[in-house]
Amino acid sequence: MNGFHHVRARVRRAKGLEPFPSRNRTKRLFDYLMYAVGIAAPLALLPQIIQVYATKSGAGLSLPTWSLLALFNVLWATYGVLHKDAHILFANVLMMLFNGAVIVGILLY
């Protein structure tokens, strides 16, 4: 845990929010599942990145779409920073990097 864990735990209690991870077994399993999703979601972009660079072609890819996706990840990462939520920050920084790799591939090819 990061150094803010105890502070965040107090804030969650003061606001009447559940602790993280949850005391409920089902919710706790889902909490941990979301860690894996935060890593797996960016990895889902790897086939697209590989295709762009292996074929040296960005044909069929929309620069505005990938740019908007990257922008949304910047906003989510900023949200993670503002709320001191490392999990949201980490997942969205990875997504930004991978979206950026696709954008660079589109621009290059």
C-alpha positions in Angstrom: 0.0 0.0 0.0 1.1 3.6 -0.5 1.7 6.0 2.3 -1.8 7.4 2.0 -3.6 4.2 2.8 -4.3 5.2 6.4 -5.5 8.6 5.4 -7.8 7.2 2.7 -9.2 4.6 5.1 -10.1 7.4 7.5 -11.7 9.5 4.7 -13.7 6.4 3.6 -15.0 5.8 7.1 -15.9 9.5 7.6 -17.8 9.6 4.4 -19.6 6.4 5.2 -18.0 4.5 2.4 -17.0 0.8 2.5 -13.4 0.0 3.3 -11.2 -1.1 0.4 -10.8 -4.0 -0.1 -14.3 -4.7 1.1 -15.1 -6.9 4.1 -17.7 -8.7 2.0 -16.1 -11.7 0.3 -17.8 -11.3 -3.0 -17.1 -7.6 -3.2 -13.5 -8.2 -2.1 -13.0 -10.8 -4.9 -14.4 -8.2 -7.4 -12.0 -5.6 -5.9 -9.1 -7.8 -6.7 -10.5 -8.8 -10.1 -10.4 -5.1 -11.0 -6.7 -5.0 -10.3 -6.3 -7.6 -13.1 -8.6 -5.7 -15.3 -6.5 -2.6 -14.9 -3.5 -4.5 -16.2 -5.3 -6.6 -18.9 -7.3 -3.8 -20.5 -4.1 -2.0 -21.8 -2.7 -5.4 -22.9 -5.8 -5.8 -25.1 -4.3 -3.0 -27.3 -1.1 -5.0 -28.0 -2.5 -6.8 -31.1 -3.5 -3.5 -32.6 0.0 -2.0 -31.9 1.7 -5.1 -33.3 -0.4 -5.0 -36.5 0.3 -1.3 -37.1 4.0 -1.7 -36.8 4.4 -5.1 -38.4 2.4 -4.1 -41.5 3.7 -0.6 -41.4 0.1 0.5 -42.2 -2.4 2.6 -40.3 -5.1 1.9 -42.9 -8.5 1.5 -41.5 -7.6 3.2 -38.2 -9.2 6.5 -37.2 -6.8 9.1 -35.9 -9.6 11.1 -34.3 -10.9 8.1 -32.5 -7.6 7.0 -31.1 -6.8 10.6 -30.1 -10.1 10.9 -28.2 -9.4 7.6 -26.4 -6.0 9.0 -25.4 -7.5 12.2 -24.2 -10.1 10.3 -22.1 -7.2 8.3 -20.5 -5.4 11.6 -19.7 -8.6 12.8 -18.0 -9.0 9.5 -16.1 -5.3 9.6 -15.1 -5.8 13.1 -13.8 -8.8 11.9 -11.8 -6.6 9.2 -10.3 -4.0 11.8 -9.3 -6.6 14.2 -7.8 -8.2 11.4 -5.8 -4.9 9.8 -4.9 -6.0 6.5 -6.5 -2.9 4.7 -7.8 -4.9 2.0 -9.4 -6.9 4.3 -11.7 -3.7 6.3 -12.4 -1.7 3.2 -13.3 -4.3 1.6 -15.6 -4.9 4.9 -17.4 -1.2 5.8 -17.8 -0.7 2.4 -19.5 -3.7 3.0 -21.7 -2.4 6.4 -22.6 1.0 4.9 -23.6 -0.6 2.2 -25.7 -3.1 4.6 -27.4 -0.1 6.9 -28.0 1.8 4.0 -29.7 -1.2 3.5 -32.0 -1.4 7.2 -32.7 2.3 7.4 -33.6 1.9 4.3 -35.8 -1.0 6.0 -37.7 1.0 9.2 -38.1 4.1 7.3 -39.3 2.4 5.0 -41.7 
